């Protein structure tokens, strides 16, 4: 039986050329610094130092999220194990 597709279309590879002459990764490796490709101005003027209260709050929220995720995983495993019973 014959194939509907011609053999010329099988295995066709389209090669894409990079837009830049060199890869940005190679350029970063040479200079040791990441290039500044951002279309927005520097946002450093909006940064403020983090206080101890903010750090503590963030760590508490992370701990609560970890506990919640652990309980969710435990409940899923328990439910999967009890489905066959």
PDB file of N, CA, C and O in Angstrom:
ATOM      1  N   UNK A   1       0.832  -1.184   0.000  1.00  0.00           N
ATOM      2  CA  UNK A   1       0.000   0.000   0.000  1.00  0.00           C
ATOM      3  C   UNK A   1       0.874   1.244   0.000  1.00  0.00           C
ATOM      4  O   UNK A   1       1.947   1.248   0.603  1.00  0.00           O
ATOM      5  N   UNK A   2       0.434   2.275  -0.657  1.00  0.00           N
ATOM      6  CA  UNK A   2       1.213   3.495  -0.780  1.00  0.00           C
ATOM      7  C   UNK A   2       0.878   4.488   0.324  1.00  0.00           C
ATOM      8  O   UNK A   2      -0.191   4.437   0.933  1.00  0.00           O
ATOM      9  N   UNK A   3       1.795   5.366   0.555  1.00  0.00           N
ATOM     10  CA  UNK A   3       1.622   6.404   1.553  1.00  0.00           C
ATOM     11  C   UNK A   3       1.049   7.652   0.896  1.00  0.00           C
ATOM     12  O   UNK A   3       1.364   7.948  -0.256  1.00  0.00           O
ATOM     13  N   UNK A   4       0.216   8.378   1.615  1.00  0.00           N
ATOM     14  CA  UNK A   4      -0.364   9.604   1.092  1.00  0.00           C
ATOM     15  C   UNK A   4       0.667  10.734   1.038  1.00  0.00           C
ATOM     16  O   UNK A   4       0.508  11.688   0.276  1.00  0.00           O
ATOM     17  N   UNK A   5       1.719  10.623   1.845  1.00  0.00           N
ATOM     18  CA  UNK A   5       2.740  11.668   1.900  1.00  0.00           C
ATOM     19  C   UNK A   5       3.899  11.288   0.990  1.00  0.00           C
ATOM     20  O   UNK A   5       4.257  10.115   0.885  1.00  0.00           O
ATOM     21  N   UNK A   6       4.466  12.258   0.353  1.00  0.00           N
ATOM     22  CA  UNK A   6       5.629  11.973  -0.481  1.00  0.00           C
ATOM     23  C   UNK A   6       6.867  11.866   0.410  1.00  0.00           C
ATOM     24  O   UNK A   6       6.899  12.421   1.508  1.00  0.00           O
ATOM     25  N   UNK A   7       7.864  11.162  -0.061  1.00  0.00           N
ATOM     26  CA  UNK A   7       9.089  10.975   0.710  1.00  0.00           C
ATOM     27  C   UNK A   7       9.877  12.267   0.847  1.00  0.00           C
ATOM     28  O   UNK A   7      10.713  12.385   1.742  1.00  0.00           O
ATOM     29  N   UNK A   8       9.627  13.240  -0.025  1.00  0.00           N
ATOM     30  CA  UNK A   8      10.355  14.505   0.047  1.00  0.00           C
ATOM     31  C   UNK A   8       9.993  15.298   1.305  1.00  0.00           C
ATOM     32  O   UNK A   8      10.826  16.053   1.807  1.00  0.00           O
ATOM     33  N   UNK A   9       8.779  15.145   1.822  1.00  0.00           N
ATOM     34  CA  UNK A   9       8.346  15.912   2.986  1.00  0.00           C
ATOM     35  C   UNK A   9       8.778  15.280   4.301  1.00  0.00           C
ATOM     36  O   UNK A   9       8.784  15.955   5.331  1.00  0.00           O
ATOM     37  N   UNK A  10       9.135  14.016   4.291  1.00  0.00           N
ATOM     38  CA  UNK A  10       9.527  13.346   5.525  1.00  0.00           C
ATOM     39  C   UNK A  10      10.922  13.781   5.935  1.00  0.00           C
ATOM     40  O   UNK A  10      11.839  13.808   5.115  1.00  0.00           O
ATOM     41  N   UNK A  11      11.077  14.118   7.194  1.00  0.00           N
ATOM     42  CA  UNK A  11      12.385  14.436   7.729  1.00  0.00           C
ATOM     43  C   UNK A  11      12.908  15.805   7.345  1.00  0.00           C
ATOM     44  O   UNK A  11      14.114  16.040   7.420  1.00  0.00           O
ATOM     45  N   UNK A  12      12.056  16.694   6.944  1.00  0.00           N
ATOM     46  CA  UNK A  12      12.507  18.036   6.573  1.00  0.00           C
ATOM     47  C   UNK A  12      12.863  18.808   7.847  1.00  0.00           C
ATOM     48  O   UNK A  12      12.079  18.841   8.796  1.00  0.00           O
ATOM     49  N   UNK A  13      14.023  19.417   7.863  1.00  0.00           N
ATOM     50  CA  UNK A  13      14.495  20.174   9.018  1.00  0.00           C
ATOM     51  C   UNK A  13      14.693  21.617   8.595  1.00  0.00           C
ATOM     52  O   UNK A  13      15.370  21.905   7.608  1.00  0.00           O
ATOM     53  N   UNK A  14      14.099  22.510   9.350  1.00  0.00           N
ATOM     54  CA  UNK A  14      14.276  23.934   9.092  1.00  0.00           C
ATOM     55  C   UNK A  14      15.246  24.466  10.129  1.00  0.00           C
ATOM     56  O   UNK A  14      14.995  24.368  11.331  1.00  0.00           O
ATOM     57  N   UNK A  15      16.338  25.021   9.674  1.00  0.00           N
ATOM     58  CA  UNK A  15      17.343  25.553  10.584  1.00  0.00           C
ATOM     59  C   UNK A  15      17.092  27.049  10.786  1.00  0.00           C
ATOM     60  O   UNK A  15      16.940  27.806   9.828  1.00  0.00           O
ATOM     61  N   UNK A  16      17.053  27.451  12.050  1.00  0.00           N
ATOM     62  CA  UNK A  16      16.866  28.852  12.389  1.00  0.00           C
ATOM     63  C   UNK A  16      18.213  29.461  12.744  1.00  0.00           C
ATOM     64  O   UNK A  16      18.981  28.893  13.520  1.00  0.00           O
ATOM     65  N   UNK A  17      18.483  30.601  12.177  1.00  0.00           N
ATOM     66  CA  UNK A  17      19.728  31.303  12.477  1.00  0.00           C
ATOM     67  C   UNK A  17      19.484  32.281  13.607  1.00  0.00           C
ATOM     68  O   UNK A  17      18.413  32.885  13.671  1.00  0.00           O
ATOM     69  N   UNK A  18      20.444  32.456  14.497  1.00  0.00           N
ATOM     70  CA  UNK A  18      20.272  33.448  15.563  1.00  0.00           C
ATOM     71  C   UNK A  18      20.256  34.858  14.982  1.00  0.00           C
ATOM     72  O   UNK A  18      20.903  35.120  13.967  1.00  0.00           O
ATOM     73  N   UNK A  19      19.538  35.746  15.606  1.00  0.00           N
ATOM     74  CA  UNK A  19      19.438  37.117  15.128  1.00  0.00           C
ATOM     75  C   UNK A  19      20.717  37.905  15.387  1.00  0.00           C
ATOM     76  O   UNK A  19      21.085  38.790  14.614  1.00  0.00           O
ATOM     77  N   UNK A  20      21.383  37.571  16.484  1.00  0.00           N
ATOM     78  CA  UNK A  20      22.603  38.289  16.828  1.00  0.00           C
ATOM     79  C   UNK A  20      23.805  37.507  16.303  1.00  0.00           C
ATOM     80  O   UNK A  20      23.715  36.302  16.067  1.00  0.00           O
ATOM     81  N   UNK A  21      24.921  38.195  16.122  1.00  0.00           N
ATOM     82  CA  UNK A  21      26.118  37.544  15.618  1.00  0.00           C
ATOM     83  C   UNK A  21      26.671  36.521  16.594  1.00  0.00           C
ATOM     84  O   UNK A  21      27.118  35.449  16.185  1.00  0.00           O
ATOM     85  N   UNK A  22      26.645  36.844  17.888  1.00  0.00           N
ATOM     86  CA  UNK A  22      27.125  35.909  18.899  1.00  0.00           C
ATOM     87  C   UNK A  22      26.018  35.641  19.886  1.00  0.00           C
ATOM     88  O   UNK A  22      25.098  36.442  20.047  1.00  0.00           O
ATOM     89  N   UNK A  23      26.117  34.529  20.530  1.00  0.00           N
ATOM     90  CA  UNK A  23      25.130  34.167  21.531  1.00  0.00           C
ATOM     91  C   UNK A  23      25.307  35.046  22.758  1.00  0.00           C
ATOM     92  O   UNK A  23      26.442  35.315  23.151  1.00  0.00           O
ATOM     93  N   UNK A  24      24.204  35.509  23.386  1.00  0.00           N
ATOM     94  CA  UNK A  24      24.340  36.326  24.591  1.00  0.00           C
ATOM     95  C   UNK A  24      25.060  35.579  25.707  1.00  0.00           C
ATOM     96  O   UNK A  24      25.787  36.189  26.492  1.00  0.00           O
ATOM     97  N   UNK A  25      24.865  34.264  25.786  1.00  0.00           N
ATOM     98  CA  UNK A  25      25.526  33.504  26.845  1.00  0.00           C
ATOM     99  C   UNK A  25      27.038  33.531  26.664  1.00  0.00           C
ATOM    100  O   UNK A  25      27.779  33.657  27.639  1.00  0.00           O
ATOM    101  N   UNK A  26      27.492  33.414  25.432  1.00  0.00           N
ATOM    102  CA  UNK A  26      28.927  33.483  25.198  1.00  0.00           C
ATOM    103  C   UNK A  26      29.445  34.872  25.532  1.00  0.00           C
ATOM    104  O   UNK A  26      30.546  35.012  26.065  1.00  0.00           O
ATOM    105  N   UNK A  27      28.668  35.892  25.226  1.00  0.00           N
ATOM    106  CA  UNK A  27      29.076  37.251  25.523  1.00  0.00           C
ATOM    107  C   UNK A  27      29.160  37.457  27.035  1.00  0.00           C
ATOM    108  O   UNK A  27      30.099  38.086  27.521  1.00  0.00           O
ATOM    109  N   UNK A  28      28.171  36.924  27.793  1.00  0.00           N
ATOM    110  CA  UNK A  28      28.188  37.058  29.247  1.00  0.00           C
ATOM    111  C   UNK A  28      29.396  36.353  29.833  1.00  0.00           C
ATOM    112  O   UNK A  28      30.023  36.854  30.766  1.00  0.00           O
ATOM    113  N   UNK A  29      29.718  35.201  29.289  1.00  0.00           N
ATOM    114  CA  UNK A  29      30.849  34.452  29.813  1.00  0.00           C
ATOM    115  C   UNK A  29      32.147  35.234  29.620  1.00  0.00           C
ATOM    116  O   UNK A  29      33.039  35.169  30.466  1.00  0.00           O
ATOM    117  N   UNK A  30      32.260  35.971  28.516  1.00  0.00           N
ATOM    118  CA  UNK A  30      33.471  36.745  28.255  1.00  0.00           C
ATOM    119  C   UNK A  30      33.571  37.948  29.179  1.00  0.00           C
ATOM    120  O   UNK A  30      34.641  38.223  29.722  1.00  0.00           O
ATOM    121  N   UNK A  31      32.472  38.666  29.364  1.00  0.00           N
ATOM    122  CA  UNK A  31      32.517  39.894  30.151  1.00  0.00           C
ATOM    123  C   UNK A  31      32.316  39.642  31.631  1.00  0.00           C
ATOM    124  O   UNK A  31      32.775  40.434  32.454  1.00  0.00           O
ATOM    125  N   UNK A  32      31.639  38.558  31.991  1.00  0.00           N
ATOM    126  CA  UNK A  32      31.381  38.267  33.398  1.00  0.00           C
ATOM    127  C   UNK A  32      30.173  38.997  33.947  1.00  0.00           C
ATOM    128  O   UNK A  32      29.872  38.863  35.133  1.00  0.00           O
ATOM    129  N   UNK A  33      29.473  39.762  33.131  1.00  0.00           N
ATOM    130  CA  UNK A  33      28.293  40.496  33.593  1.00  0.00           C
ATOM    131  C   UNK A  33      27.165  40.291  32.600  1.00  0.00           C
ATOM    132  O   UNK A  33      27.391  40.126  31.401  1.00  0.00           O
ATOM    133  N   UNK A  34      25.943  40.303  33.122  1.00  0.00           N
ATOM    134  CA  UNK A  34      24.772  40.156  32.263  1.00  0.00           C
ATOM    135  C   UNK A  34      24.517  41.473  31.536  1.00  0.00           C
ATOM    136  O   UNK A  34      24.681  42.540  32.127  1.00  0.00           O
ATOM    137  N   UNK A  35      24.121  41.417  30.271  1.00  0.00           N
ATOM    138  CA  UNK A  35      23.849  42.648  29.540  1.00  0.00           C
ATOM    139  C   UNK A  35      22.568  43.307  30.026  1.00  0.00           C
ATOM    140  O   UNK A  35      21.710  42.653  30.619  1.00  0.00           O
ATOM    141  N   UNK A  36      22.443  44.592  29.775  1.00  0.00           N
ATOM    142  CA  UNK A  36      21.267  45.337  30.189  1.00  0.00           C
ATOM    143  C   UNK A  36      20.314  45.439  29.003  1.00  0.00           C
ATOM    144  O   UNK A  36      20.397  46.387  28.222  1.00  0.00           O
ATOM    145  N   UNK A  37      19.399  44.459  28.862  1.00  0.00           N
ATOM    146  CA  UNK A  37      18.432  44.450  27.768  1.00  0.00           C
ATOM    147  C   UNK A  37      17.069  44.969  28.208  1.00  0.00           C
ATOM    148  O   UNK A  37      16.115  44.903  27.432  1.00  0.00           O
ATOM    149  N   UNK A  38      16.948  45.482  29.431  1.00  0.00           N
ATOM    150  CA  UNK A  38      15.662  45.884  29.965  1.00  0.00           C
ATOM    151  C   UNK A  38      15.161  47.160  29.298  1.00  0.00           C
ATOM    152  O   UNK A  38      15.904  48.134  29.185  1.00  0.00           O
ATOM    153  N   UNK A  39      13.893  47.160  28.852  1.00  0.00           N
ATOM    154  CA  UNK A  39      13.345  48.368  28.245  1.00  0.00           C
ATOM    155  C   UNK A  39      12.902  49.400  29.287  1.00  0.00           C
ATOM    156  O   UNK A  39      12.571  50.528  28.922  1.00  0.00           O
ATOM    157  N   UNK A  40      12.887  49.040  30.573  1.00  0.00           N
ATOM    158  CA  UNK A  40      12.471  49.966  31.620  1.00  0.00           C
ATOM    159  C   UNK A  40      13.701  50.544  32.306  1.00  0.00           C
ATOM    160  O   UNK A  40      14.750  49.902  32.341  1.00  0.00           O
ATOM    161  N   UNK A  41      13.580  51.748  32.849  1.00  0.00           N
ATOM    162  CA  UNK A  41      14.722  52.339  33.547  1.00  0.00           C
ATOM    163  C   UNK A  41      15.026  51.589  34.844  1.00  0.00           C
ATOM    164  O   UNK A  41      14.258  50.726  35.271  1.00  0.00           O
ATOM    165  N   UNK A  42      16.132  51.924  35.449  1.00  0.00           N
ATOM    166  CA  UNK A  42      16.568  51.264  36.674  1.00  0.00           C
ATOM    167  C   UNK A  42      15.530  51.463  37.776  1.00  0.00           C
ATOM    168  O   UNK A  42      15.076  52.583  38.009  1.00  0.00           O
ATOM    169  N   UNK A  43      15.160  50.390  38.447  1.00  0.00           N
ATOM    170  CA  UNK A  43      14.141  50.444  39.497  1.00  0.00           C
ATOM    171  C   UNK A  43      14.748  50.557  40.886  1.00  0.00           C
ATOM    172  O   UNK A  43      14.029  50.440  41.879  1.00  0.00           O
ATOM    173  N   UNK A  44      16.039  50.779  40.979  1.00  0.00           N
ATOM    174  CA  UNK A  44      16.713  50.862  42.275  1.00  0.00           C
ATOM    175  C   UNK A  44      16.176  52.006  43.120  1.00  0.00           C
ATOM    176  O   UNK A  44      16.209  51.929  44.348  1.00  0.00           O
ATOM    177  N   UNK A  45      15.682  53.062  42.490  1.00  0.00           N
ATOM    178  CA  UNK A  45      15.173  54.195  43.276  1.00  0.00           C
ATOM    179  C   UNK A  45      13.908  53.830  44.053  1.00  0.00           C
ATOM    180  O   UNK A  45      13.551  54.526  45.004  1.00  0.00           O
ATOM    181  N   UNK A  46      13.219  52.737  43.659  1.00  0.00           N
ATOM    182  CA  UNK A  46      12.007  52.313  44.356  1.00  0.00           C
ATOM    183  C   UNK A  46      12.279  51.275  45.438  1.00  0.00           C
ATOM    184  O   UNK A  46      11.382  50.944  46.214  1.00  0.00           O
ATOM    185  N   UNK A  47      13.491  50.764  45.499  1.00  0.00           N
ATOM    186  CA  UNK A  47      13.831  49.756  46.496  1.00  0.00           C
ATOM    187  C   UNK A  47      14.059  50.415  47.847  1.00  0.00           C
ATOM    188  O   UNK A  47      14.544  51.542  47.944  1.00  0.00           O
ATOM    189  N   UNK A  48      13.692  49.671  48.887  1.00  0.00           N
ATOM    190  CA  UNK A  48      13.973  50.155  50.234  1.00  0.00           C
ATOM    191  C   UNK A  48      14.535  48.987  51.035  1.00  0.00           C
ATOM    192  O   UNK A  48      14.218  47.831  50.754  1.00  0.00           O
ATOM    193  N   UNK A  49      15.345  49.273  52.005  1.00  0.00           N
ATOM    194  CA  UNK A  49      15.914  48.178  52.790  1.00  0.00           C
ATOM    195  C   UNK A  49      14.812  47.439  53.546  1.00  0.00           C
ATOM    196  O   UNK A  49      13.839  48.039  54.002  1.00  0.00           O
ATOM    197  N   UNK A  50      14.986  46.134  53.665  1.00  0.00           N
ATOM    198  CA  UNK A  50      13.987  45.307  54.331  1.00  0.00           C
ATOM    199  C   UNK A  50      14.204  45.354  55.842  1.00  0.00           C
ATOM    200  O   UNK A  50      15.325  45.190  56.324  1.00  0.00           O
ATOM    201  N   UNK A  51      13.123  45.580  56.579  1.00  0.00           N
ATOM    202  CA  UNK A  51      13.231  45.617  58.034  1.00  0.00           C
ATOM    203  C   UNK A  51      13.142  44.204  58.592  1.00  0.00           C
ATOM    204  O   UNK A  51      12.762  43.267  57.890  1.00  0.00           O
ATOM    205  N   UNK A  52      13.500  44.067  59.875  1.00  0.00           N
ATOM    206  CA  UNK A  52      13.426  42.761  60.527  1.00  0.00           C
ATOM    207  C   UNK A  52      11.993  42.258  60.617  1.00  0.00           C
ATOM    208  O   UNK A  52      11.752  41.053  60.535  1.00  0.00           O
ATOM    209  N   UNK A  53      11.029  43.183  60.788  1.00  0.00           N
ATOM    210  CA  UNK A  53       9.623  42.778  60.870  1.00  0.00           C
ATOM    211  C   UNK A  53       9.140  42.196  59.550  1.00  0.00           C
ATOM    212  O   UNK A  53       8.408  41.206  59.541  1.00  0.00           O
ATOM    213  N   UNK A  54       9.545  42.801  58.429  1.00  0.00           N
ATOM    214  CA  UNK A  54       9.149  42.275  57.123  1.00  0.00           C
ATOM    215  C   UNK A  54       9.757  40.903  56.872  1.00  0.00           C
ATOM    216  O   UNK A  54       9.091  40.013  56.342  1.00  0.00           O
ATOM    217  N   UNK A  55      11.023  40.729  57.253  1.00  0.00           N
ATOM    218  CA  UNK A  55      11.690  39.438  57.080  1.00  0.00           C
ATOM    219  C   UNK A  55      11.002  38.371  57.924  1.00  0.00           C
ATOM    220  O   UNK A  55      10.743  37.265  57.451  1.00  0.00           O
ATOM    221  N   UNK A  56      10.712  38.709  59.165  1.00  0.00           N
ATOM    222  CA  UNK A  56      10.049  37.758  60.064  1.00  0.00           C
ATOM    223  C   UNK A  56       8.681  37.382  59.526  1.00  0.00           C
ATOM    224  O   UNK A  56       8.311  36.209  59.545  1.00  0.00           O
ATOM    225  N   UNK A  57       7.926  38.361  59.046  1.00  0.00           N
ATOM    226  CA  UNK A  57       6.594  38.092  58.485  1.00  0.00           C
ATOM    227  C   UNK A  57       6.699  37.178  57.267  1.00  0.00           C
ATOM    228  O   UNK A  57       5.915  36.240  57.122  1.00  0.00           O
ATOM    229  N   UNK A  58       7.672  37.453  56.387  1.00  0.00           N
ATOM    230  CA  UNK A  58       7.842  36.624  55.193  1.00  0.00           C
ATOM    231  C   UNK A  58       8.201  35.192  55.562  1.00  0.00           C
ATOM    232  O   UNK A  58       7.708  34.254  54.936  1.00  0.00           O
ATOM    233  N   UNK A  59       9.057  35.006  56.578  1.00  0.00           N
ATOM    234  CA  UNK A  59       9.429  33.663  57.000  1.00  0.00           C
ATOM    235  C   UNK A  59       8.241  32.930  57.625  1.00  0.00           C
ATOM    236  O   UNK A  59       8.093  31.724  57.431  1.00  0.00           O
ATOM    237  N   UNK A  60       7.401  33.637  58.365  1.00  0.00           N
ATOM    238  CA  UNK A  60       6.200  33.011  58.958  1.00  0.00           C
ATOM    239  C   UNK A  60       5.240  32.577  57.851  1.00  0.00           C
ATOM    240  O   UNK A  60       4.687  31.478  57.897  1.00  0.00           O
ATOM    241  N   UNK A  61       5.046  33.444  56.860  1.00  0.00           N
ATOM    242  CA  UNK A  61       4.172  33.095  55.737  1.00  0.00           C
ATOM    243  C   UNK A  61       4.740  31.895  54.980  1.00  0.00           C
ATOM    244  O   UNK A  61       3.982  31.014  54.573  1.00  0.00           O
ATOM    245  N   UNK A  62       6.061  31.844  54.783  1.00  0.00           N
ATOM    246  CA  UNK A  62       6.673  30.699  54.112  1.00  0.00           C
ATOM    247  C   UNK A  62       6.479  29.417  54.915  1.00  0.00           C
ATOM    248  O   UNK A  62       6.224  28.362  54.335  1.00  0.00           O
ATOM    249  N   UNK A  63       6.597  29.491  56.243  1.00  0.00           N
ATOM    250  CA  UNK A  63       6.400  28.314  57.083  1.00  0.00           C
ATOM    251  C   UNK A  63       4.951  27.828  57.010  1.00  0.00           C
ATOM    252  O   UNK A  63       4.703  26.625  56.932  1.00  0.00           O
ATOM    253  N   UNK A  64       4.010  28.749  57.034  1.00  0.00           N
ATOM    254  CA  UNK A  64       2.595  28.375  56.931  1.00  0.00           C
ATOM    255  C   UNK A  64       2.324  27.730  55.566  1.00  0.00           C
ATOM    256  O   UNK A  64       1.596  26.742  55.481  1.00  0.00           O
ATOM    257  N   UNK A  65       2.899  28.279  54.517  1.00  0.00           N
ATOM    258  CA  UNK A  65       2.713  27.704  53.181  1.00  0.00           C
ATOM    259  C   UNK A  65       3.325  26.312  53.103  1.00  0.00           C
ATOM    260  O   UNK A  65       2.748  25.420  52.481  1.00  0.00           O
ATOM    261  N   UNK A  66       4.480  26.112  53.723  1.00  0.00           N
ATOM    262  CA  UNK A  66       5.110  24.790  53.736  1.00  0.00           C
ATOM    263  C   UNK A  66       4.251  23.781  54.491  1.00  0.00           C
ATOM    264  O   UNK A  66       4.077  22.653  54.031  1.00  0.00           O
ATOM    265  N   UNK A  67       3.720  24.169  55.626  1.00  0.00           N
ATOM    266  CA  UNK A  67       2.856  23.270  56.404  1.00  0.00           C
ATOM    267  C   UNK A  67       1.588  22.945  55.624  1.00  0.00           C
ATOM    268  O   UNK A  67       1.178  21.785  55.575  1.00  0.00           O
ATOM    269  N   UNK A  68       0.966  23.939  55.019  1.00  0.00           N
ATOM    270  CA  UNK A  68      -0.249  23.718  54.243  1.00  0.00           C
ATOM    271  C   UNK A  68       0.015  22.767  53.073  1.00  0.00           C
ATOM    272  O   UNK A  68      -0.769  21.853  52.819  1.00  0.00           O
ATOM    273  N   UNK A  69       1.125  22.988  52.365  1.00  0.00           N
ATOM    274  CA  UNK A  69       1.468  22.123  51.239  1.00  0.00           C
ATOM    275  C   UNK A  69       1.740  20.699  51.706  1.00  0.00           C
ATOM    276  O   UNK A  69       1.340  19.738  51.049  1.00  0.00           O
ATOM    277  N   UNK A  70       2.421  20.563  52.841  1.00  0.00           N
ATOM    278  CA  UNK A  70       2.700  19.231  53.382  1.00  0.00           C
ATOM    279  C   UNK A  70       1.412  18.503  53.764  1.00  0.00           C
ATOM    280  O   UNK A  70       1.271  17.309  53.498  1.00  0.00           O
ATOM    281  N   UNK A  71       0.481  19.211  54.381  1.00  0.00           N
ATOM    282  CA  UNK A  71      -0.802  18.604  54.742  1.00  0.00           C
ATOM    283  C   UNK A  71      -1.572  18.206  53.485  1.00  0.00           C
ATOM    284  O   UNK A  71      -2.206  17.151  53.449  1.00  0.00           O
ATOM    285  N   UNK A  72      -1.518  19.045  52.464  1.00  0.00           N
ATOM    286  CA  UNK A  72      -2.194  18.728  51.203  1.00  0.00           C
ATOM    287  C   UNK A  72      -1.594  17.477  50.563  1.00  0.00           C
ATOM    288  O   UNK A  72      -2.334  16.626  50.068  1.00  0.00           O
ATOM    289  N   UNK A  73      -0.286  17.353  50.565  1.00  0.00           N
ATOM    290  CA  UNK A  73       0.370  16.169  50.003  1.00  0.00           C
ATOM    291  C   UNK A  73       0.028  14.941  50.834  1.00  0.00           C
ATOM    292  O   UNK A  73      -0.278  13.884  50.282  1.00  0.00           O
ATOM    293  N   UNK A  74       0.078  15.072  52.152  1.00  0.00           N
ATOM    294  CA  UNK A  74      -0.259  13.949  53.015  1.00  0.00           C
ATOM    295  C   UNK A  74      -1.696  13.488  52.778  1.00  0.00           C
ATOM    296  O   UNK A  74      -1.959  12.288  52.703  1.00  0.00           O
ATOM    297  N   UNK A  75      -2.614  14.428  52.661  1.00  0.00           N
ATOM    298  CA  UNK A  75      -4.020  14.077  52.429  1.00  0.00           C
ATOM    299  C   UNK A  75      -4.184  13.385  51.075  1.00  0.00           C
ATOM    300  O   UNK A  75      -4.960  12.437  50.960  1.00  0.00           O
ATOM    301  N   UNK A  76      -3.473  13.839  50.066  1.00  0.00           N
ATOM    302  CA  UNK A  76      -3.556  13.206  48.753  1.00  0.00           C
ATOM    303  C   UNK A  76      -3.015  11.792  48.767  1.00  0.00           C
ATOM    304  O   UNK A  76      -3.613  10.893  48.175  1.00  0.00           O
ATOM    305  N   UNK A  77      -1.887  11.581  49.436  1.00  0.00           N
ATOM    306  CA  UNK A  77      -1.313  10.234  49.531  1.00  0.00           C
ATOM    307  C   UNK A  77      -2.233   9.330  50.339  1.00  0.00           C
ATOM    308  O   UNK A  77      -2.460   8.179  49.967  1.00  0.00           O
ATOM    309  N   UNK A  78      -2.770   9.854  51.457  1.00  0.00           N
ATOM    310  CA  UNK A  78      -3.669   9.052  52.287  1.00  0.00           C
ATOM    311  C   UNK A  78      -4.915   8.669  51.485  1.00  0.00           C
ATOM    312  O   UNK A  78      -5.372   7.528  51.553  1.00  0.00           O
ATOM    313  N   UNK A  79      -5.462   9.621  50.729  1.00  0.00           N
ATOM    314  CA  UNK A  79      -6.665   9.352  49.937  1.00  0.00           C
ATOM    315  C   UNK A  79      -6.368   8.317  48.849  1.00  0.00           C
ATOM    316  O   UNK A  79      -7.182   7.426  48.607  1.00  0.00           O
ATOM    317  N   UNK A  80      -5.217   8.427  48.195  1.00  0.00           N
ATOM    318  CA  UNK A  80      -4.868   7.484  47.151  1.00  0.00           C
ATOM    319  C   UNK A  80      -4.673   6.076  47.725  1.00  0.00           C
ATOM    320  O   UNK A  80      -5.057   5.095  47.089  1.00  0.00           O
ATOM    321  N   UNK A  81      -4.085   5.969  48.908  1.00  0.00           N
ATOM    322  CA  UNK A  81      -3.885   4.672  49.538  1.00  0.00           C
ATOM    323  C   UNK A  81      -5.189   4.041  50.023  1.00  0.00           C
ATOM    324  O   UNK A  81      -5.312   2.816  50.035  1.00  0.00           O
ATOM    325  N   UNK A  82      -6.147   4.845  50.415  1.00  0.00           N
ATOM    326  CA  UNK A  82      -7.418   4.318  50.922  1.00  0.00           C
ATOM    327  C   UNK A  82      -8.471   4.118  49.855  1.00  0.00           C
ATOM    328  O   UNK A  82      -9.562   3.640  50.165  1.00  0.00           O
ATOM    329  N   UNK A  83      -8.192   4.463  48.619  1.00  0.00           N
ATOM    330  CA  UNK A  83      -9.178   4.289  47.556  1.00  0.00           C
ATOM    331  C   UNK A  83      -9.376   2.814  47.200  1.00  0.00           C
ATOM    332  O   UNK A  83     -10.468   2.422  46.790  1.00  0.00           O
ATOM    333  N   UNK A  84      -8.362   2.016  47.346  1.00  0.00           N
ATOM    334  CA  UNK A  84      -8.476   0.611  46.964  1.00  0.00           C
ATOM    335  C   UNK A  84      -9.163  -0.218  48.046  1.00  0.00           C
ATOM    336  O   UNK A  84      -9.569  -1.350  47.785  1.00  0.00           O
ATOM    337  N   UNK A  85      -9.297   0.310  49.225  1.00  0.00           N
ATOM    338  CA  UNK A  85      -9.893  -0.466  50.322  1.00  0.00           C
ATOM    339  C   UNK A  85     -11.387  -0.512  50.258  1.00  0.00           C
ATOM    340  O   UNK A  85     -12.023  -1.127  51.114  1.00  0.00           O
TER     341      UNK A  85
END
